[in-house]
Amino acid sequence: MYKIKRYFEGVIKQAKKVRWPSKKEMIGYVSIVLVFVVISALALFADDFIIARILNALEKALKPAETTTTEEAVNVLLNIGRMFK
């Protein structure tokens, strides 16, 4: 029991040595995290949007021959190429 008490006394002693951030610093840290989260969310949204457009175009281009003409398939593939210009 003595070792446990000594352990927690050490924890409290070390916690008192910690330099906690001020309110101003904390607001700065939270702001940085929020900006990073928003940028990451926008990047993931853009990636998802682009990949969905590519897959939809490919799906349209690769439909069975009786529903899609060769000319339509070529046009779809050309449109995919234009998305990357």
C-alpha positions as CSV (number, residue, x, y, z in Angstrom):
1,M,0.0,0.0,0.0
2,Y,2.9,2.3,0.8
3,K,4.3,2.0,-2.8
4,I,0.9,2.9,-4.3
5,K,0.7,6.0,-2.1
6,R,4.3,7.0,-3.0
7,Y,3.5,6.5,-6.7
8,F,0.5,8.9,-6.6
9,E,2.5,11.4,-4.6
10,G,5.1,11.4,-7.4
11,V,2.4,11.8,-10.0
12,I,1.0,14.8,-8.2
13,K,4.5,16.3,-7.8
14,Q,5.2,15.9,-11.5
15,A,1.8,17.3,-12.5
16,K,2.7,20.5,-10.6
17,K,5.8,20.9,-12.8
18,V,3.8,20.8,-16.0
19,R,3.6,24.1,-17.8
20,W,0.0,24.2,-19.0
21,P,-0.8,26.4,-22.0
22,S,-2.5,29.7,-21.5
23,K,-6.0,30.5,-22.9
24,K,-4.5,32.4,-25.8
25,E,-2.1,29.5,-26.7
26,M,-4.9,27.0,-26.4
27,I,-7.1,29.0,-28.8
28,G,-4.2,29.0,-31.2
29,Y,-3.7,25.3,-31.0
30,V,-7.4,24.5,-31.4
31,S,-7.5,26.9,-34.4
32,I,-4.6,25.1,-36.1
33,V,-6.4,21.7,-35.5
34,L,-9.7,23.0,-36.9
35,V,-8.1,24.5,-40.0
36,F,-6.3,21.2,-40.6
37,V,-9.6,19.2,-40.2
38,V,-11.4,21.5,-42.6
39,I,-8.6,21.3,-45.2
40,S,-8.5,17.5,-44.9
41,A,-12.3,17.3,-45.2
42,L,-12.2,19.4,-48.4
43,A,-9.4,17.3,-49.9
44,L,-11.3,14.1,-49.2
45,F,-14.5,15.6,-50.6
46,A,-12.6,16.6,-53.8
47,D,-11.0,13.1,-54.1
48,D,-14.3,11.4,-53.7
49,F,-16.0,13.7,-56.2
50,I,-13.4,13.2,-58.8
51,I,-13.2,9.4,-58.4
52,A,-17.1,9.2,-58.5
53,R,-17.1,11.2,-61.8
54,I,-14.4,8.9,-63.3
55,L,-16.2,5.8,-62.3
56,N,-19.5,7.0,-63.6
57,A,-17.9,7.9,-66.9
58,L,-16.3,4.5,-67.1
59,E,-19.5,2.8,-66.2
60,K,-21.3,4.7,-69.0
61,A,-18.5,3.9,-71.5
62,L,-18.5,0.2,-70.7
63,K,-22.2,-0.5,-70.9
64,P,-23.2,-3.4,-73.0
65,A,-22.9,-2.8,-76.8
66,E,-26.7,-2.8,-77.4
67,T,-27.3,0.2,-75.2
68,T,-24.1,2.3,-76.0
69,T,-22.7,3.1,-79.4
70,T,-19.0,3.2,-80.0
71,E,-19.2,6.9,-80.7
72,E,-20.9,7.5,-77.3
73,A,-18.2,5.5,-75.6
74,V,-15.4,7.4,-77.3
75,N,-17.1,10.7,-76.3
76,V,-17.3,9.6,-72.7
77,L,-13.6,8.6,-72.6
78,L,-12.7,11.9,-74.2
79,N,-14.6,13.8,-71.5
80,I,-12.7,11.9,-68.9
81,G,-9.5,13.1,-70.5
82,R,-10.7,16.7,-70.5
83,M,-11.4,16.5,-66.7
84,F,-7.6,16.3,-66.2
85,K,-6.6,19.3,-68.4
